[in-house]
Amino acid sequence: MPFLPTISTVFIVISAILVAIGWTFIAKGKATAHRRTMIAAAISALTFFILYVSRTIFLGNQTFGGPEDMQIYYTSFLIFHIFLATTGAVFGLITLYLAFKRRISKHRKIGPVTAVIWFFTAITGVIVYLLLYILYDGGHSTSLFRAIFGG
């Protein structure tokens, strides 16, 4: 198992689990526990992002090492995951901003949407990790765009 991708994937899974726990806290009316848990989820997601960007800058990205006839499916799935992750990050920042600014009525509306997007982001991220590092022999390290579009 590759060390850095495994660690970064663990952090994104932890963030999703913490979001689920935070959601249950607020459903039970435990606002302080919700706030603390969601801050921990955000820190976990930020840790993932720092590890991912650092790995990308210093080591490059892993290309898909699976069968060539699956490349188009993998690439489509990866683009979907990247779209989800970007959308989830933007929604996450907005949701946190609304919470910290105490705009609770708007926070309550966008929070569940953000959580669902984040759950799907984490799930698709784990699938990308499995496809790149566990199920198939890894490809080679390359630039971000070559890893996505082949090269």
C-alpha positions as CSV (number, residue, x, y, z in Angstrom):
1,M,0.0,0.0,0.0
2,P,1.4,3.4,-0.9
3,F,2.0,5.5,2.2
4,L,0.8,9.0,1.3
5,P,-2.2,8.2,-0.8
6,T,-3.4,5.8,1.9
7,I,-3.0,8.5,4.6
8,S,-4.7,11.2,2.6
9,T,-7.6,8.8,1.8
10,V,-8.0,8.0,5.5
11,F,-8.3,11.7,6.2
12,I,-11.1,12.2,3.7
13,V,-13.0,9.1,5.1
14,I,-12.5,10.5,8.6
15,S,-14.0,13.8,7.5
16,A,-17.1,12.1,6.1
17,I,-17.6,10.1,9.2
18,L,-17.2,13.2,11.3
19,V,-19.8,15.0,9.1
20,A,-22.2,12.1,9.7
21,I,-21.6,12.3,13.5
22,G,-22.0,16.1,13.5
23,W,-25.3,15.7,11.6
24,T,-26.6,13.3,14.3
25,F,-25.5,15.7,17.0
26,I,-27.5,18.6,15.5
27,A,-30.5,16.4,15.0
28,K,-30.4,15.7,18.7
29,G,-30.1,19.4,19.5
30,K,-26.5,19.2,20.6
31,A,-25.2,22.3,18.9
32,T,-21.9,22.5,20.8
33,A,-21.0,18.9,19.9
34,H,-22.1,19.5,16.3
35,R,-19.9,22.6,16.0
36,R,-16.8,20.9,17.4
37,T,-17.4,17.8,15.3
38,M,-17.9,19.8,12.1
39,I,-14.7,21.8,12.8
40,A,-12.8,18.5,13.3
41,A,-14.3,17.3,9.9
42,A,-13.2,20.5,8.2
43,I,-9.7,20.1,9.7
44,S,-9.6,16.5,8.5
45,A,-10.7,17.6,5.0
46,L,-8.1,20.3,5.0
47,T,-5.4,17.8,6.1
48,F,-6.4,15.6,3.1
49,F,-6.2,18.6,0.8
50,I,-2.7,19.6,2.0
51,L,-1.4,16.1,1.7
52,Y,-2.9,15.7,-1.8
53,V,-1.6,19.0,-3.1
54,S,1.9,18.4,-1.6
55,R,2.0,14.9,-3.2
56,T,0.8,16.4,-6.5
57,I,3.5,19.1,-6.4
58,F,6.4,17.0,-5.3
59,L,5.6,13.6,-6.7
60,G,3.0,14.1,-9.4
61,N,-0.1,12.0,-9.8
62,Q,-0.6,8.3,-10.4
63,T,-1.9,7.3,-13.8
64,F,-4.4,4.5,-14.1
65,G,-2.6,1.1,-14.4
66,G,-5.6,-1.0,-15.1
67,P,-6.7,-2.5,-18.4
68,E,-6.6,-0.1,-21.4
69,D,-10.2,-0.8,-22.3
70,M,-11.3,0.5,-18.8
71,Q,-9.3,3.8,-19.2
72,I,-12.3,5.7,-20.5
73,Y,-14.5,4.5,-17.7
74,Y,-11.9,5.3,-15.1
75,T,-11.3,8.8,-16.6
76,S,-15.0,9.5,-16.7
77,F,-15.4,8.4,-13.1
78,L,-12.3,10.5,-12.0
79,I,-13.7,13.6,-13.7
80,F,-17.0,13.0,-11.9
81,H,-15.1,12.6,-8.6
82,I,-13.1,15.8,-9.2
83,F,-16.4,17.7,-10.0
84,L,-17.9,16.4,-6.8
85,A,-14.9,17.2,-4.7
86,T,-14.7,20.7,-6.1
87,T,-18.4,21.3,-5.6
88,G,-18.2,19.8,-2.1
89,A,-15.3,22.0,-1.1
90,V,-17.0,25.1,-2.3
91,F,-20.3,24.1,-0.5
92,G,-18.2,23.2,2.6
93,L,-16.5,26.6,2.7
94,I,-19.9,28.4,2.3
95,T,-21.5,26.2,4.9
96,L,-18.7,26.9,7.4
97,Y,-18.8,30.6,6.6
98,L,-22.5,30.8,7.3
99,A,-22.1,28.9,10.6
100,F,-19.3,31.2,11.8
101,K,-21.2,34.3,10.8
102,R,-24.2,32.9,12.7
103,R,-26.5,32.9,9.7
104,I,-28.1,29.7,11.0
105,S,-31.2,29.7,8.8
106,K,-29.1,29.6,5.6
107,H,-26.6,27.2,7.2
108,R,-29.5,24.8,8.0
109,K,-30.6,24.9,4.4
110,I,-27.3,24.3,2.8
111,G,-25.7,22.0,5.4
112,P,-27.6,18.8,4.5
113,V,-26.9,19.4,0.8
114,T,-23.2,19.9,1.6
115,A,-23.1,16.8,3.7
116,V,-24.6,14.6,1.0
117,I,-22.2,16.0,-1.6
118,W,-19.3,15.3,0.8
119,F,-20.4,11.7,1.4
120,F,-20.4,11.0,-2.3
121,T,-17.1,12.8,-2.6
122,A,-15.6,10.5,0.0
123,I,-17.1,7.4,-1.5
124,T,-15.9,8.2,-5.0
125,G,-12.5,9.2,-3.6
126,V,-12.1,5.8,-2.0
127,I,-13.1,4.1,-5.2
128,V,-10.5,6.2,-7.1
129,Y,-7.9,5.1,-4.5
130,L,-8.9,1.5,-4.8
131,L,-8.6,1.6,-8.6
132,L,-5.3,3.4,-8.6
133,Y,-3.5,1.6,-5.8
134,I,-5.2,-1.6,-4.7
135,L,-7.2,-3.3,-7.5
136,Y,-4.7,-2.7,-10.3
137,D,-1.0,-2.3,-10.4
138,G,-0.3,1.4,-10.4
139,G,0.7,3.3,-13.5
140,H,3.4,5.8,-13.4
141,S,3.7,9.2,-11.7
142,T,3.1,12.1,-14.0
143,S,1.6,15.6,-14.1
144,L,-2.0,16.1,-12.9
145,F,-3.4,16.7,-16.4
146,R,-1.6,13.7,-17.9
147,A,-2.8,11.5,-15.0
148,I,-6.4,12.5,-15.8
149,F,-6.3,12.5,-19.6
150,G,-3.6,9.8,-20.2
151,G,0.0,10.1,-20.9
